């Protein structure tokens, strides 16, 4: 299983993720950064994968250093190839995100693509939050997205085949609604490779917003806001994807609010979402 993840999945990851609108995700993050006036000088990215978002983060103005963490050494090998460190210093670290420990503090911690859902035990989620709050500057922000419990439980079980230039991937969606668990079973066969096909299992757990917020507060965060992804509307358990914004500083997320400013960001993202469906 571990060899499968570190080599075979890394080989096909970018091709499978090709349909992801990375620039749209990045533009939304920039809106969140601007709205909350986040300091982005020193960024920690969790579960960076092959650095598709890391590369974009490195383009942000005033970013001096990015530490990008991933469990897979093979993913990180792919990541290094994409980064131009001419303007921003990027350090890649192989580590389990729930075990993160560094001697420095970060102004911003981010995680994308429902990576947090991969923590299927509450104690692991709590451990991540506890470590993250200790790594943030007092006015720093932790921004991450999650698949909602509503989306997890409305995924249809299905099987299909993904065919690439260098691989064939047999994909199966499995949902355990009584446990709020979504699993993807993959059988990956690299063409022209002498080794046998490998199988691996990816598991995500859906959590209720109330419980995630409770775990954030219990582990040191003092300010938490939840948004419906790619908008400035309040997130709900029925939303497809959620964004959590958390800070160790009490009242931090209210510091820069104003009705007019909120409405402008809300309207801007609503228009973008409408245009994307036309």
C-alpha positions, 0 to 999 in steps of 0.5 A, a space after each residue: 500500500 505504501 509503495 503504491 501511494 509513493 510511486 504509482 499514485 504520484 506518477 498519475 496524480 497530475 494527470 488525474 487532477 488535470 481538470 481541477 481549476 487551480 487558478 480559480 482555487 488560488 484566486 479565491 484564496 487570494 480573496 480570503 487573504 485580502 479580506 482577512 488581511 493575512 500576513 503571508 510572509 512565512 507560509 506552511 502548506 500541509 499535504 502539498 502533493 506535487 506542488 500545484 498550489 505551492 507553485 502558485 503560492 510562491 507568486 504571491 507578493 510579500 511571500 518570503 518563505 514557504 514550507 511545503 509538507 507531504 507524507 509521500 517522498 515520491 510526491 515531493 520529488 515531482 513537486 521539486 521539479 515545478 518550483 522556481 525559487 528565484 523570488 521565493 524560498 521554498 522548502 519541502 519536508 516529508 512529514 505526516 501533517 498531523 505530526 508537524 513540528 517546527 522551531 519557527 512560527 508561521 503567519 499563514 498555514 494552508 491546506 487544500 483539496 480536502 486533505 484534512 478529510 483524510 484524518 478519519 479519527 477525531 484524535 488525529 484531527 485534534 492533534 493536527 489542530 493542536 500542533 497547528 495553533 502552536 506553529 502560528 503567530 498570534 495573529 496568524 491564520 489557518 485556512 483549510 477546506 473540507 468536503 462537507 458531511 453532506 457531500 460525503 453522504 451523497 456521493 454515488 457508489 460507482 466504478 469507472 476507468 481512467 485511461 492515460 498515455 502511460 497508465 490505466 486506472 480502475 476507480 471505485 467509489 465506496 460510501 459507508 453512510 453510517 460512518 460518514 466515510 467515503 473511500 476510493 479504491 484504485 488499481 493502477 497499472 503503468 504501461 510498459 512497466 515490468 512491475 505488477 499493478 498496484 491497488 490502494 485505498 483512499 479514505 475520507 471522513 465527513 465531519 459536522 461543522 459544529 464538531 470541527 469548530 469544537 475541536 479547533 476551539 478545544 485545541 487553542 484556536 480563539 476565532 473560527 469562521 466557516 464559509 461555503 467554498 468559493 463564496 463569502 456565504 456562511 458554510 452549512 453541513 449541506 454545502 458541498 465544500 467548506 472553508 475554515 478560517 481559524 486564528 489563535 487570536 480572539 476577535 481576529 476574524 472581526 478586525 477587518 470586517 465591514 458590511 460594505 466590504 463583506 458584500 463586495 467580496 460576496 458579490 464578486 465571488 457570486 458573479 465568478 461562480 455564475 460565470 463559470 457555469 455559463 
